[in-house]
Amino acid sequence: YAGPALKGMFNKYTAEQIENEARNSPNFYAYEKSGIRQNELEGYNPAFREEMVNSALADKIPIFRDVVSASNRYGTLLGNMIRRGLLDDFIAKNPNLTNAELQGYGNALNVFTGIGDLGDFSAAAEWLSLGFFAPKLAISRFQTPWMMAKYWELPRVRKQIARDLVGFVATGSAILGLAEIGGKALGVTVGNIFDPRDPDWMKVKIGNQHFDPFGGFIQPARLIARLGIRATDRMGFTGKDLLASEKDIDPLDLIGQFAAFKVAPWISLTSELMTGKTAVGEPATIPGTLLRSVTTLMLQDIYDAWDIERNPAAVTRAALASGSGIGAQTYRDSETRTRKKMRDLLDKKDFTGAAKLQSDWNLRTPKKRIVEQKNTRELM
């Protein structure tokens, strides 16, 4: 689906042709009956735009709006074609579907593609999404694992959902496996899959770029895993090699952080404007923060890659990953993460590696230097 969506991104007439062909599909009535979201290419009603590319404010900025419009077309076409294509396959396998089965699988497809079901709050959420708020995208990450249970009494729907979920997990796991086996020579690493404290848990890292092959579904899973590992730390089963400060995590803080940065991004926007720092401690300017707040996610990923890495290869990786649904973020390690890496290297007697991390950090943030304490793991 990415190929046609890419063509539609650069040519609005091609995009319109793709959508018109869908209206002439023999399954168009089934699309309508199932309730799958078919979003508008140039719509101004937030109820019919992909939430992850919902940038109505950016549409008002001259020149920039053309770039945003192209990005919106890509996201809208990709989402629409994925939902229609999967429903076409389901109908082909089961030509005598009932209305309940069509609507059940249609709801599952919406959730799988980032359109969560907020029930009575749906109407309000459509307009809240304009104010730097993405409630449906965030809630869909929690609802996805429960779709099979929700439609348990519809065997054909249940089995198709199970196949979709297994295929999704298998694909993400295969990417992690390939990166682990053959990536080290190319500078590719995989986060510690056994420790959800690692910000790169179940992710692939290349330099300062972090890729989530599970398209954002890892975030709620990591939240739950971190809450669980906090309990095992307190019982003494895990975390024996960690400092007390690294294990002392307030569960309410964890939930609050997730809500702030994943469910309600406007909170992180306010924080950036007030503190001049991003969530990971990077310097943030007021113009840059405001621009990101009205920019589509794909363009944000591309901009961050260029801003931090400053090379075409990083920008290309970000564009390809984000455009295909793989989460792509580019940021430098926070101070806490840098200190943790230095302690691990000191434990392994890798003094050269620790010194390089220390030097790189101190050059980048001279006002907040890290000073190594002799003969100890503690760092000032």
Secondary structure, DSSP 8 states (H G I E B T S, - for coil): -HHHHHHHHH-HHHHHHHHHHHHTSTTHHHHHHHT-----SS--SGGGS-GGG--TTGGGSTTHHHHHHHHHHHHHHHHHHHHHHHHHHHHHH-TT--HHHHHHHHHHHHHHTT----GGGHHHHHHHGGGT--HHHHHHHHHGGGHHHHTTT-HHHHHHHHHHHHHHHHHHHHHHHHHHHH-GGGTEEE--TT-TTSTTTT-EEETTEEEETTTTTHHHHHHHHHHHHHHHHHHTSS-TTS-HHHH---HHHHHHHHIIIII-HHHHHHHHHHHSB-TTS-B--HHHHHHHHTS-HHHHHHHHHHHHH-SHHHHHHHHHHHHTT-EEEE----HHHHHHHHHHHHHTT-HHHHHHHHHHHHHH-GGG---B-TTSS-B-
